[in-house]
Amino acid sequence: MAATGGGGSGAGSCFVLGASGVTGQALLRELRARGLFSRVTLIGRRRLSLAEESGRAVEQVVVDFERLSEHAAAFRGHDVGFCCLGTTRSKAGADGFVRVDRDYVAQAAELARAGGCKHFVMLSSQGANEHSRFLYLRVKGEVEKLVQAVGFDRCTILRPAVLLCARQEFRPLEWLTQHVLGAVAWLFPTAYSVPVETVARAMVASVLQPGGGKVEVLENKTVHQLGKAEPQLGT
């Protein structure tokens, strides 16, 4: 693992896909707070408005995901790739959801591997299964299989349960679910939900700790454990 030093004296390079989402934002905050990488690149369809102090710590590359192969340079020279890319069926439609959550992610993984990325850390979902009759879970299972087939030296897949977060957009059903699960979490803290900040810390911790094999799938309970533990510098 190239990121060493901690405390703001990192080395190596990483990129983040999906930094505009709530989990991606939490991940970016964690990466900046840890100072594990000397170079952090956000790859997205638009530039994000970052605080001045954040702007000095990260680079931004705007890409057209429909023509992603033309942006191979954005994926070159990174040791680690973090992927939080995703949308919803209600926002993009069924076809759009499949294109973003499966096709874009798989193609980005291929470009990252070709560009020298050794470790790919991907956000998936609890219950992901390529044979599921539910579109969301089926697509998550399909993209997991595609990314694993790319052949990274190390591939880490996180499968969190319902994400507890505060979104800028109001989604009534999700709001109700989060409030119900927020109460349930007091009794069953690792079963049905997980805060996005915990997921972000787990993504970073998975990089810092020794790998559990070429492909490692972290279920919700493990995400909680990694996200609460203080990450230790690994290899």
N, C-alpha and C positions, 0 to 999 in steps of 0.2 A: 504494500500500500504506500502510495507516494505522499499522502498527506501526513506530515509529522510536525512535531514541535508544540502545537497548542498555544493557547494564550496569545493569539494574534501573530504567531511567527510560523505560519504554515508554509508548505511547499506543495508543488503539484498543481493540477488543474482539474476542475470539474465543470459540468454544465447542468443546467436545470431546465427541464421541459415542464410547462404548466405552472410557471411561477405566479401567474395572475390569479390562480385559484386559492381558496383558503388554506389548503394543505401546502401548496407551493409557497405561499407567503410565509407560513410558519417555518417551512424548511429553510427559506432564505434567511430569516431572522436567526435561526439556529446556526447556520453555516457562518454567518457574519459574527455572531457572538463567540463561536469557537475559534474562528480564525485559522481553520485547518488547511485551507487552500490559498495559495498566493494568487490564484486566478479563478474567478467564478463567472461563468458566462450564462446569461439567460437567453434561451432560444425560444422565440415566440412569434406570433403573427402581428404583434404591435409592441411598441415601446411602452414600458411602464413608467409611471411617474413615481420616482423614488426620492426619498429624502436626500438632501445633499450629501450627508455622511454615507448613505448607502450607495449613492452614485459613484463615489470614489472607490468603492470596494468591489464593484461588479461591472462587467461588460454586458452589453445587450446587442443581440443580433436578431434582426427582423427577417422572417422567412415566410414564403408562401407554401403552406403545407400541401397544396394541390400540385406543387411543382418542387417537391422537397429534394429530389435528386439534383436539382440545380444549386442546392445550398450545401453541398458536401463539405465545403471548407469550414462551415460553422461547427462541424462535428470533429474536426481534426485536432489532435494534440491534447486531448483530455484523458486523464487517468480514470476518472469516475463519471458516470452519467446517472443523474437522478431524474426519474420520470413520474410526474404527477398529472400528466396530460389526461384530460377527460371532459366529457360533456354529459348532457342528459337527453333522454328520448323526448321529453317535453319541450326542450329548447331547440334541438336540432332535428327532430324527427327520427324515425327508426333508421333510415339510411344514413343520415348524418351522424348518428350515434355510433354506428358500426364503423364508419369511415374514420372518425376521430379516435375512438377508444381502441380500435383494432388496427386499422390500416396505417394511420399516421404513426402510432406507437411502434408497430413492427418495422416500418420503413426507417424510422429514426434510429431504432436499435441497429439495423443493418449498416446505416451510415456511420454510426458511432463505432461499431466494431471495425469497420474498414478504416476508420480514422485513428485507430490505435487505442480505443477505450478498453480497459481491462475488466472493469467492474461496473455492471449495470444494475441499478437499484430501482425497482418498479413498484408503483402503488397499484394494487389490484383490489379485490374485494372478498370478504368472507363468503364462502359458498361458491366461488368461481368453479365452473365445470363446463367443459366444452360440449357435453352431452345434455346440459340442462334444457328444459322446455321453456325456461324464462330467458328472454332475449338478453337482459343485462348480465346475468350470470354466465350464459353461454358465450357471449362475446368476451367477457373477462377470461374465461377458460381458454378460448381460442387464442387470445393474444398472449397469454402466458406460454402456451405451447410454441407459438411462433418465435417469441423472444428467446426461449430456452434453446431453440434450434439454431439461433444465430451463432452460438459457440463462444460466448464470452469466457474469459478465464474464470470469472465468478459472476453469477447472476443471483440477485437477492429479490425475492418477490414477497411483498407484504400484503396480507389479506386482513385488513381491519374490518371490524363490524361497522355499525352506523357511526358516522363521524359526528362528534359533538363540536359545534362551532357556531360562530355568529357570522351570518352571510349579509352582504350588502343588499342582495335581492331577497324579497320575501316569498318563501315557498310555504304555503299554509300547511300542507300535509307533513312536510319535513319539519316545520316548526313544532307541530303537535307531537310528532314522533320523538323529536329531540327532548322536549320537555317531559314526556312520559319516561323515556329512557334515562333522562338525567336523574329522575327519582329512583328508578330501578337500579341504577348504577351504585347507589349507596348499599344495596343488598348484594348485588352480583356485579362487582366492579369490572370484571374482565369478560363477561359473557356476551353482552349485547351491544356494547358501544365503546367508544374510545375518543378522547379529546384529540383534536388535530395537532395540538402541541406535542402530545405524547407520540403520535405517529412520526412527526418531524424529528424528534429526538431519537426515535428508534431507527429511522433511516440513516441518520448520521452514525449512531452506535453500531449499526450493522457493518459499516465501512471500517470502523476503528477496531472492531473485535475480529479475532481469527475466524476464518470462514468455516462453515460446517459442511463443505463439499462444493463441487462446481456449481450446483444449483441448490439454493436453500429457500424453502417456503416458510414464511413466518406467519402463523395464525394469530388471531386476535390476542390470545393470552400471552404469547411470546412478545407481541408488539408492546403490550402493556409493560412487561418485564423489562424489555430493552429501553423503552421510553422513560421509565422511572429510574433506571440505574444510571449512575454517573459514567459516561463513556470513558473507556481507558484506551490509551494509544496502543495500537496493535502493530502488525507488521506492514 
